[in-house]
Amino acid sequence: MSRDLRPPVDILHYEIVQEQASALGRMGRALEQTLVRLREFDAAHAHAEMPASLQPARRKLVAEAGQALWMFVVQREASGLRDSRHIMRTYNVPAEVQRCMGLAPAPSKRT
């Protein structure tokens, strides 16, 4: 029977750091997925000007990517990683996604 002789505070700190790392990974993967969906949409509609009927769908993808970027940046900052320029370069985040980072989604209109 092995017994952990570390102080309880050290054990708790280790668990917290593990969860922070796990959350950071989840947020990074979520950002990657939203950026892939946006890029695929753009690639599928790049051959011509985008019809007005598709613009709301694209705006929604940009907003989702902006939200995922915001969540990732906040998680990184909570972990002590303050410089987000690395994220923007590594994930090749479009400027329009960066501009909508942290914006609250518009409330849905009910008729």
Protein Blocks (a to p, Z undefined) as FASTA:
>chain_A
ZZdfbdfklmmmmmmmmmmmmmmmmmmmmmmmmmmmmmmmmmmmmmpccdfklmmmmmmm
mmmmmmmmmmmmmmmmmnopablklmmmmnopafklmmmgoiacdddddZZ
